[in-house]
């Protein structure tokens, strides 16, 4: 059984639909990267799954007794506790057991042999549970997590109120890791981490027993940590198995297939339209009108569900998923609709291919270079991606030209 399942999930801020119809599941042990352009609704989806926001439509179902931890992009811990005290919160049960063991140790020396014997028996049982739950190692675990996330030793006794916003975000991340929930939901977890802390978190999450749903602009981080990719776009979410590098490859294969479908569909639609144009006023007018009516239905279906959803299906199957009008388009309307649909798909294919070339350049860089340049490079690419494709290439080549040992191949 999955930890979380969504059914036809949708969110809108009237009159704008952010997303709709999302049916997803998060299995045990999955580490999922949620990727997509800025503003597509990734953070909103995380907040809904985390129970921090209500969907406009659809449902979210959780496994019974599930434990979750949510790290927002900017989190502010309002507390009088110190950093160390905050990190002790996940171990309250262990601390209570520790206190009881100390009390039992005193009772074992009681002159009353009956009380001493009862205390000894209880001590033995409790000590086994305490040790099994990490009672003798939890303080070392806290120190390891704080050090891994970049905190200095003297900062552990600082009040949270005296820490910066970035430090408090790291403090929350530390507490969530120590809580070890069944599902971690992390929104840009590397934002306030230096390179060493990012690499420590990569290693920590690779050995994570639970599931994780992560949004991050650091694609190298996702490559190391995740084993599933959810790509969020205007048409919904596409799922991929494997890490980010595998996603890039699989995505290209999917788009290559779509390009073939695009070419075949273009030829088919233009052939149909050509027949209609040549015969709409001639002897075969009845056949031409019939083809124009069929062409109108096809174009409406393409507009509603896309070519991908229509591939390999009969019209009877397609008609169950779309709503078409009985009246048919005029020849000029059909011609305009064909141009509009094919131009839109063609532009998408072109931009996808161009951006994939730039992604591939990132992944052949040596690890030593990525450690110093990867975050700046990836973030620059993502900022520019939605606005100016030629500038992406300029940024990438300019940065790489300053690294003598880098070799770029498209």
C-alpha positions as CSV (number, residue, x, y, z in Angstrom):
1,X,0.0,0.0,0.0
2,X,1.2,3.5,-0.8
3,X,1.9,6.1,1.8
4,X,0.0,8.8,0.0
5,X,-2.4,8.6,-2.9
6,X,-4.1,11.5,-4.7
7,X,-7.2,11.3,-6.8
8,X,-8.0,13.9,-9.5
9,X,-6.3,16.5,-7.4
10,X,-6.8,20.1,-8.5
11,X,-6.1,23.6,-7.2
12,X,-7.3,26.9,-8.5
13,X,-7.0,30.5,-7.4
14,X,-10.0,32.0,-9.2
15,X,-10.1,32.4,-12.1
16,X,-6.7,30.7,-12.6
17,X,-6.4,26.9,-12.5
18,X,-2.9,25.9,-11.1
19,X,-3.3,22.2,-11.9
20,X,-6.1,19.7,-12.3
21,X,-6.7,15.9,-12.5
22,X,-3.5,14.8,-10.7
23,X,-3.7,11.1,-9.7
24,X,-0.5,10.1,-8.0
25,X,0.9,7.7,-5.4
26,X,4.0,7.7,-3.2
27,X,5.2,4.2,-2.4
28,X,7.2,3.1,0.6
29,X,10.9,3.9,0.1
30,X,10.4,6.1,-3.0
31,X,12.6,9.2,-3.2
32,X,10.7,11.4,-5.7
33,X,12.0,14.6,-7.4
34,X,9.2,17.0,-8.4
35,X,10.5,19.1,-11.3
36,X,9.0,21.6,-13.7
37,X,9.2,25.3,-14.6
38,X,8.8,28.0,-12.0
39,X,5.2,29.0,-11.2
40,X,3.7,25.6,-12.4
41,X,2.5,24.8,-8.9
42,X,5.2,22.5,-7.3
43,X,5.1,24.2,-3.9
44,X,1.3,24.2,-3.9
45,X,1.3,20.5,-4.6
46,X,3.8,19.8,-1.8
47,X,1.7,21.9,0.7
48,X,-1.5,20.0,-0.2
49,X,0.2,16.6,0.2
50,X,1.7,17.8,3.5
51,X,-1.8,18.8,4.7
52,X,-0.9,22.5,4.9
53,X,-3.3,23.5,2.1
54,X,-6.7,22.3,0.9
55,X,-7.2,21.3,-2.7
56,X,-10.0,22.8,-4.8
57,X,-11.0,19.4,-6.1
58,X,-10.0,15.8,-5.6
59,X,-8.9,13.9,-2.6
60,X,-5.7,12.9,-0.8
61,X,-5.6,9.6,1.0
62,X,-2.9,8.7,3.6
63,X,-1.8,5.3,5.0
64,X,-3.1,4.7,8.5
65,X,-0.7,6.0,11.1
66,X,1.6,7.7,8.6
67,X,4.2,10.2,10.0
68,X,5.3,13.1,7.8
69,X,7.8,15.9,8.0
70,X,7.5,19.0,5.9
71,X,10.3,21.6,5.2
72,X,9.0,24.7,3.4
73,X,11.3,26.9,1.4
74,X,11.5,29.5,4.1
75,X,10.7,28.3,7.6
76,X,10.9,30.4,10.7
77,X,11.0,28.5,14.0
78,X,9.5,30.7,16.7
79,X,10.7,29.2,20.0
80,X,12.5,30.0,23.2
81,X,14.4,26.8,22.9
82,X,18.1,26.5,22.0
83,X,19.1,24.6,18.8
84,X,20.1,21.6,21.0
85,X,16.8,21.6,22.8
86,X,14.9,21.7,19.5
87,X,16.8,18.7,18.3
88,X,16.0,16.8,21.5
89,X,12.3,17.0,20.8
90,X,12.2,13.8,18.6
91,X,13.7,11.9,21.5
92,X,11.3,12.8,24.2
93,X,10.3,9.2,24.8
94,X,14.0,8.2,25.1
95,X,14.7,11.0,27.5
96,X,11.8,9.9,29.6
97,X,13.1,6.3,29.6
98,X,16.5,7.6,30.5
99,X,15.1,9.4,33.5
100,X,13.2,6.2,34.6
101,X,16.4,4.1,34.3
102,X,18.2,6.5,36.6
103,X,15.4,6.3,39.1
104,X,15.3,2.5,38.9
105,X,19.1,2.4,39.4
106,X,18.5,4.2,42.8
107,X,15.7,1.9,43.7
108,X,17.9,-1.2,43.1
109,X,20.0,-0.2,46.1
110,X,16.9,0.0,48.3
111,X,17.3,-2.0,51.6
112,X,13.9,-3.5,51.0
113,X,14.8,-6.6,48.9
114,X,11.4,-6.8,47.4
115,X,11.5,-3.3,46.0
116,X,15.1,-3.8,44.8
117,X,14.2,-7.0,43.0
118,X,11.2,-5.4,41.3
119,X,13.3,-2.4,40.3
120,X,16.0,-4.8,38.9
121,X,13.5,-6.7,36.8
122,X,11.9,-3.5,35.4
123,X,15.4,-2.0,34.8
124,X,16.4,-5.0,32.6
125,X,13.3,-4.9,30.5
126,X,13.5,-1.1,30.0
127,X,17.2,-1.1,29.3
128,X,16.7,-3.5,26.3
129,X,14.0,-1.3,24.8
130,X,16.1,1.8,25.5
131,X,19.2,0.4,23.8
132,X,17.3,-0.9,20.8
133,X,15.7,2.5,20.3
134,X,19.1,4.3,20.2
135,X,19.1,5.5,23.8
136,X,22.9,5.3,24.1
137,X,23.6,7.0,20.8
138,X,20.9,9.6,20.2
139,X,23.1,12.5,21.4
140,X,25.9,11.5,19.0
141,X,23.3,11.3,16.2
142,X,22.2,14.9,17.0
143,X,25.8,16.1,16.9
144,X,26.4,14.3,13.6
145,X,23.3,15.8,11.9
146,X,24.1,19.3,13.2
147,X,27.7,19.1,12.0
148,X,26.6,17.6,8.7
149,X,24.2,20.5,8.1
150,X,27.0,23.0,8.8
151,X,26.4,24.1,12.4
152,X,29.5,24.9,14.5
153,X,29.7,23.1,17.9
154,X,29.2,26.4,19.8
155,X,26.0,27.2,17.9
156,X,24.1,24.2,19.5
157,X,23.5,26.2,22.7
158,X,22.3,29.3,20.9
159,X,18.6,30.3,21.2
160,X,16.8,29.8,17.9
161,X,15.6,33.4,18.1
162,X,19.2,34.5,17.7
163,X,19.8,32.4,14.6
164,X,19.3,33.8,11.0
165,X,16.4,32.7,8.8
166,X,18.7,30.4,6.9
167,X,20.0,28.9,10.1
168,X,16.5,28.3,11.4
169,X,15.6,26.6,8.2
170,X,18.6,24.3,8.7
171,X,17.5,23.8,12.3
172,X,14.1,22.6,11.1
173,X,15.7,20.3,8.6
174,X,17.9,18.8,11.3
175,X,14.9,18.2,13.5
176,X,12.9,16.5,10.7
177,X,15.8,14.2,9.9
178,X,16.1,13.3,13.5
179,X,12.4,12.6,13.7
180,X,12.8,10.1,10.9
181,X,9.2,10.2,9.6
182,X,7.9,7.8,7.0
183,X,7.6,10.6,4.5
184,X,9.8,13.6,4.2
185,X,8.5,16.5,2.0
186,X,11.3,18.9,1.3
187,X,10.9,22.2,-0.7
188,X,14.4,23.4,-1.8
189,X,16.3,21.7,1.1
190,X,19.7,22.8,-0.3
191,X,18.9,26.6,-0.4
192,X,20.8,27.4,2.8
193,X,23.5,24.7,2.6
194,X,27.1,25.0,1.5
195,X,28.6,22.4,-0.8
196,X,29.9,20.2,2.1
197,X,26.4,20.2,3.7
198,X,24.7,19.4,0.4
199,X,27.0,16.4,-0.1
200,X,26.4,15.3,3.5
201,X,22.6,15.5,2.9
202,X,23.0,13.6,-0.4
203,X,24.7,10.8,1.5
204,X,22.2,10.8,4.4
205,X,19.1,10.7,2.1
206,X,20.6,7.9,-0.1
207,X,20.5,5.7,3.0
208,X,17.1,7.0,4.1
209,X,14.7,4.2,4.9
210,X,11.6,6.3,4.4
211,X,10.1,8.0,1.4
212,X,10.9,11.5,0.3
213,X,9.2,14.0,-2.0
214,X,11.7,16.8,-3.0
215,X,11.7,20.0,-5.0
216,X,15.1,21.4,-5.7
217,X,16.8,23.4,-8.4
218,X,20.0,21.5,-7.7
219,X,19.8,18.9,-10.4
220,X,23.1,17.2,-9.4
221,X,21.6,16.8,-5.9
222,X,18.5,15.2,-7.3
223,X,20.7,12.9,-9.5
224,X,22.4,11.6,-6.4
225,X,19.3,11.2,-4.2
226,X,16.2,10.4,-6.1
227,X,14.9,7.2,-7.8
228,X,11.7,8.6,-9.3
229,X,11.0,11.8,-11.2
230,X,7.6,13.6,-11.4
231,X,7.7,16.2,-14.2
232,X,5.0,18.8,-13.7
233,X,3.8,20.7,-16.8
234,X,0.7,22.4,-18.2
235,X,-0.8,19.0,-19.1
236,X,-0.3,17.4,-15.7
237,X,2.5,15.2,-14.3
238,X,4.5,12.6,-16.2
239,X,6.4,10.0,-14.1
240,X,9.8,8.5,-14.8
241,X,11.8,5.8,-13.0
242,X,15.4,6.3,-12.2
243,X,17.5,9.3,-11.1
244,X,17.7,12.7,-12.9
245,X,20.2,11.5,-15.5
246,X,17.9,8.6,-16.4
247,X,15.0,11.1,-16.5
248,X,16.8,13.3,-19.0
249,X,17.4,10.3,-21.3
250,X,13.9,8.9,-21.0
251,X,12.4,12.3,-21.5
252,X,14.4,12.7,-24.8
253,X,13.2,9.2,-25.9
254,X,9.6,10.2,-25.2
255,X,10.0,13.5,-27.1
256,X,11.6,11.6,-30.0
257,X,8.5,9.4,-30.2
258,X,6.3,12.5,-30.0
259,X,8.2,14.0,-32.8
260,X,7.5,11.0,-35.0
261,X,3.8,11.1,-34.0
262,X,3.9,14.9,-34.8
263,X,5.2,14.3,-38.3
264,X,2.8,11.5,-39.0
265,X,-0.2,13.5,-37.7
266,X,0.9,16.5,-39.7
267,X,1.0,14.5,-42.9
268,X,-2.4,12.9,-42.2
269,X,-4.2,16.1,-41.2
270,X,-2.8,18.1,-44.1
271,X,-3.7,15.2,-46.6
272,X,-7.3,15.2,-45.2
273,X,-7.6,19.0,-45.5
274,X,-6.2,19.0,-49.0
275,X,-8.9,16.5,-50.1
276,X,-11.6,18.6,-48.5
277,X,-10.3,21.7,-50.3
278,X,-10.3,20.0,-53.7
279,X,-13.7,18.4,-53.4
280,X,-15.8,20.6,-51.2
281,X,-17.3,22.3,-54.2
282,X,-17.0,19.5,-56.7
283,X,-18.7,16.2,-57.5
284,X,-17.5,14.5,-54.2
285,X,-19.0,17.2,-52.0
286,X,-20.7,14.6,-49.7
287,X,-17.5,12.8,-49.1
288,X,-15.6,16.1,-48.6
289,X,-18.2,17.2,-46.0
290,X,-18.0,13.9,-44.2
291,X,-14.2,14.1,-44.0
292,X,-14.4,17.7,-42.8
293,X,-16.8,16.7,-40.1
294,X,-14.4,13.9,-39.0
295,X,-11.4,16.3,-39.2
296,X,-13.3,18.8,-37.0
297,X,-13.8,16.1,-34.3
298,X,-10.1,15.1,-34.5
299,X,-8.9,18.6,-34.1
300,X,-11.2,19.2,-31.1
301,X,-9.9,16.0,-29.5
302,X,-6.3,17.0,-30.1
303,X,-7.0,20.3,-28.4
304,X,-8.6,18.7,-25.4
305,X,-6.4,15.7,-24.6
306,X,-3.4,16.0,-26.9
307,X,-1.8,13.7,-29.5
308,X,-0.2,11.5,-26.8
309,X,-3.5,10.5,-25.3
310,X,-4.9,9.7,-28.8
311,X,-2.1,7.6,-30.0
312,X,-3.0,3.9,-30.7
313,X,-6.7,4.5,-29.8
314,X,-9.8,4.0,-31.9
315,X,-12.3,6.9,-32.3
316,X,-14.8,5.1,-30.1
317,X,-12.2,5.0,-27.2
318,X,-11.2,8.7,-27.8
319,X,-14.8,9.8,-27.9
320,X,-15.3,8.7,-24.3
321,X,-12.7,11.2,-23.1
322,X,-13.6,14.3,-25.1
323,X,-16.6,16.4,-25.8
324,X,-17.1,17.4,-29.5
325,X,-19.7,19.6,-31.2
326,X,-22.0,18.3,-33.8
327,X,-21.4,21.2,-36.2
328,X,-18.2,21.0,-38.2
329,X,-15.6,23.7,-38.9
330,X,-15.3,25.6,-42.1
331,X,-12.3,24.8,-44.4
332,X,-10.6,28.0,-43.2
333,X,-11.2,27.2,-39.6
334,X,-9.9,23.7,-40.0
335,X,-6.8,25.0,-41.7
336,X,-6.2,27.5,-38.9
337,X,-6.7,24.9,-36.2
338,X,-4.3,22.5,-37.8
339,X,-1.6,25.2,-38.1
340,X,-2.3,26.3,-34.5
341,X,-2.0,22.8,-33.0
342,X,1.0,21.7,-35.0
343,X,2.8,24.9,-34.5
344,X,2.3,24.7,-30.7
345,X,3.6,21.1,-30.6
346,X,6.5,21.9,-33.0
347,X,7.6,24.8,-30.8
348,X,7.5,22.5,-27.7
349,X,9.6,19.9,-29.4
350,X,12.1,22.4,-30.5
351,X,12.6,24.0,-27.1
352,X,12.7,20.6,-25.4
353,X,15.4,19.4,-27.7
354,X,17.5,22.6,-27.3
355,X,17.2,22.5,-23.5
356,X,18.1,18.8,-23.3
357,X,21.4,19.6,-25.1
358,X,22.3,22.0,-22.3
359,X,21.3,19.6,-19.6
360,X,23.6,17.0,-21.1
361,X,26.5,19.4,-21.0
362,X,26.1,19.7,-17.2
363,X,26.4,16.0,-16.6
364,X,29.7,15.4,-18.4
365,X,31.5,17.9,-16.2
366,X,34.0,16.4,-13.8
367,X,32.8,16.0,-10.2
368,X,35.5,18.4,-8.9
369,X,34.2,21.1,-11.2
370,X,30.6,20.4,-10.4
371,X,31.4,20.8,-6.7
372,X,32.3,24.4,-7.2
373,X,30.2,25.5,-10.1
374,X,27.1,23.2,-10.3
375,X,24.7,25.2,-8.2
376,X,25.4,28.6,-9.8
377,X,25.2,27.1,-13.3
378,X,22.0,25.2,-12.8
379,X,20.2,28.1,-11.1
380,X,21.3,30.4,-13.8
381,X,19.9,28.0,-16.4
382,X,16.6,27.6,-14.6
383,X,16.1,31.3,-14.2
384,X,16.6,32.0,-17.9
385,X,14.9,28.9,-19.2
386,X,11.4,30.3,-19.3
387,X,12.4,33.6,-20.8
388,X,15.3,33.4,-23.2
389,X,16.7,30.2,-24.7
390,X,19.7,31.7,-26.5
391,X,20.9,33.2,-23.3
392,X,20.9,29.8,-21.7
393,X,23.6,28.7,-24.2
394,X,25.6,31.9,-23.6
395,X,25.6,31.5,-19.8
396,X,26.6,27.8,-20.0
397,X,29.4,28.3,-22.6
398,X,30.7,31.4,-20.8
399,X,31.0,29.6,-17.5
400,X,32.5,26.5,-18.9
401,X,35.1,28.5,-20.9
402,X,36.5,29.6,-17.5
403,X,37.2,26.0,-16.6
404,X,40.1,24.7,-18.7
405,X,39.6,21.0,-17.9
406,X,35.9,21.0,-18.9
407,X,34.9,19.3,-22.1
408,X,31.4,20.0,-23.5
409,X,29.6,17.8,-26.0
410,X,26.0,18.1,-27.1
